[in-house]
Amino acid sequence: MSERQTGDGHLRLGTAAGRWVLFTTVLASGMALLDGTVVNVALPALGRALGADMAGLQWTVNAYTLTLAGLILLGGSLGDRFGRRKIFLIGVVWFALASAACGIAPNIEVLVFARALQGVGGALLTPGSLAIIQASFARSDRPRAVGAWSGLGGVAAAVGPLLGGWLVETAGWRWVFLINLPVAAAVIAVAVRHVPETRDTSADGRFDVLGAALAALALAGVTYGLIEPDTGRLALAAGVALGAAFVWLEIRRSPRALVPVGIFASRVFTSINLVTLVMYAALGVVTFLLVVQLQVSSGFSPVAAGTSMLPLTVLMLLLSAPAGELAKRIGPRAPMTAGILVCAGALVMMSAIGPGASYLRDVLPAVTIFGFGLSATVAPLTATVLASAEERYAGVASGVNNAVARTGGLLAVAALPPLAGLTGAAYTDPVRFTAGFHTTMLISAGLMAAAALIAFVAIRGNVLADPAAPEPERHTHCAIDAPPLEEECESRPAARRRTPGT
């Protein structure tokens, strides 16, 4: 098939060819999204089966996030250079093989290693999913194509916990990973036949492989040091040193760096990424611990625990676009600040969930309020990130914000459980786990309050306003686990780009 540069797509959404491309990208991104939601539900079961302690459960979640966050920017660059379909397919195959390794893991050490490999596959396929749509579809059809991708991806997010709970109860926790194999096979079969190859023919220069390696190793060292505070002091120090080396390298290599430092010349961009880091740190802890608390302490089945967060997903699907429009009219400062504070209040409510908790009385109100808060926050946050970066940094800005969000969750899941006493076999002791859960929810509420304060202080004026703005060309969903990767957000107006420092 012919190769085209980004922006020269010709596929129409209403044609068979367009529907095949949409089906393939939705299925692949849904597979990666499902993996992030179903694994948390399976944590108590796999922990008991493999004799893992709390650190093992933390690593099961964080090994995937670590490699994904560290390599996702490099994955997008590889697709632009060597072909988006090619790198996308490599990622799908890699993800499937790593999933098989997870499914047959004989112990927690092998499982953690396989999860890290899964993250590498995710870093290759995740950026390619939306990039293929952007490059393949005609400009006039991109909004509807990516809008359809967004809606179907939201369905996957909603179904994931329910599917995970059902698999754990009926087939066993290993099928949480093995379910990816037939899905990946279907993606490969369709993509080889129906997805056109595209690449950025203007891409040149060398890849910042050393920068990507330093970032991943720095995150690994810091994560190990936080999860294993007694034995990981050296790793923590090494991680901090490698992080400093990464910053130095990026400054030296700018603008050819993995993360061009010039993008941080915008005060708003830098501040909003700090908000992202703190807010998604709290969110990462909630998604990690709540479903475990419901099973360990409150006696919920895996299915019931898995579906407990469903109202949050539904609210975000329904309210993210209106929240973005509101932010466009009045500016992002008020809805973001208020939304994050609402999330903080919801986390205080969640801290009361314990033995004998009722879903209708104790869980549903807290999760619903949390969903309202996130719905008011995520779309304006993503739109502000993109509006505050220069046009030449559009793709990088989105990728950086996504990586920052995942890094926040990674570090919080590593640091907060041990800080709250959730170590060793705590997840097998309802009393001990409830005490730690209570503490982590209150700490997470404090993080949300800090994020709200940063947003209130840092955002001045309406950075999204543009009276002469044309129709937006692209749409992107606003995800729960991290902001979108594409260059535009569904709720983002086609706001003029701000110059650095605005």
Secondary structure, 3 states (H helix, E strand, C coil): CCCECCCCCCECCCCHHHHHHHHHHHHHHHHHHHHHHHHHHHHHHHHHHHCCCHHHHHHHHHHHHHHHHHHHHHHHHHHHHHCHHHHHHHHHHHHHHHHHHHHCCCCHHHHHHHHHHHHHHHHHHHHHHHHHHHHHECHHHHHHHHHHHHHHHHHHHHHHHHHHHHHHHHCCCCHHHHCHHHHHHHHHHHHHHHCCCECCCCCCCCCCHHHHHHHHHHHHHHHHHHHCCCCCHHHHHHHHHHHHHHHHHHHHHCCCCCCCHHHHHCHHHHHHHHHHHHHHHHHHHHHHHHHHHHHHCCCCCHHHHHHHHHHHHHHHHHHHHHHHHHHHHHCCHHHHHHHHHHHHHHHHHHCCCCCCCCHHHHHHHHHHHHHHHHHHHHHHHHHHHHHCCCHHHHHHHHHHHHHHHHHHHHHHHHHHHHHCCCCCCHHHCHHHHHHHHHHHHHHHHHHHHHHHHHHHHHCCCCCCCCCCCCCCCCCCCCCCCCCCCCCCCCCCCCCCCCCCCC
